[in-house]
Each structure stands twice: as C-alpha cells, then as structure tokens.
Amino acid sequence: MSTAEETTAGDPQAWAEVTPDAARRLLIAAVEAFAERGYHATTTRDIAGRAGMSPAALYIHYKTKEELLHRISRIGHEKALDILRTAAGREGSAAERLADAVSSFVRWHAGGRTTARVVQYELDSLGPDARAEILALRRQVDAEVRGIVEDGVADGSFDVPDVKGTTLAILSLCIDVARWFSLDGPRTPDEVGALYADLVLRMVGSK
C-alpha cells in the first residue's frame, strides 16, 4: 500500500470516491509527489510516471496540475469536516465531545499524514476560486470546534476567556501532527490522539 493510500487513518475506502481507477491512481500519485517534492516542484510528468501512465493520459482525467491539488484539498477538507461534525453532534458533555473531536482529528492527521500535509500546507498554491472554496471549508471546520468550546463555556465546564483564539490554538495543535508524526516514532496515532485530547481539555480548563 502506498503512503497516499494509507491516508485517512487506515480507511480501506480511502479515495474510493475518485473514479475511474486511472483517475484515482493519478490522484494518489499526485498526493505522494506533492508531499515529497512540493506542489511547485512537481511536474505532470512526475505524477504520471508515479502512476505508471503517460503524461498525455493525465490530461484525460485532469485538465491541470492545479485541478489535482484542488480535488485533493477538497476531499481532504470534507473528510476532516465530517470527522469534526460527527464528534460535535454526538451525545455527551462538552468535554466528551471536545476530546472525541481532538482525538479523531489528530488520528486523521497522524494516520493520513501524507495527504494531510498536502491538504493543510499547499493552500496558497491554489488559484483564487479554488482557494476561496477551501477557505470556506476551513471556516466550517473552525465553527465545529468553536461550537463545542462555546458550549463548554456556556455551561460552566470550560474556562476560556478567548474562544476564537483558543479554537485556533486547538486546530493548529492538531494539524501540526501531520508535519512531524512518523510510524517509526514511539506513539501510535491512537496514542497521540489520546494525549492531545487530554492536553486540550487542560487548555480549556475542563472541570
């Protein structure tokens, strides 16, 4: 299994929404190339070669290299948003929901670190329209976490003077896992998720 296929935290259906198979192979190859070389240093020839296809075959499925990055970014952000919406919408206290949101979000960034690095750190490589779409998804991601924090403040279980700033700190903490996590390291994605959930509950002064 390639590093891009093992993204989305071990989900065997990762990238299943991308069809046909040739388009999926090209997208996986693009994830790997962008993560390894960076978007601007990667050529369409690099991507096609990794997928075992000719450069001309790439243009059958994607008009431009940016279209590939846009699709990767959109799918990744939609998966991240779904993770947080699921946690935010579950029954339980604000502390339980925040811990679930953080641990799940961290597991996605650790288990899917190759994709997550591209999704989170190549935003500025997108053109204005694509970038605006991804920024709208990021605002929704922010809103899910902020909503949980606001619930905890409202019921007195969290002590957070600056909800907006604290939400940004929580998301930044989780996202940065994609930058440093390694399967050869001392902790599994589950263990890092549990650790970060505990740290975030301490951050918000959970009672």
Beta strands, then each sheet from edge to edge (+ up, - down):
end
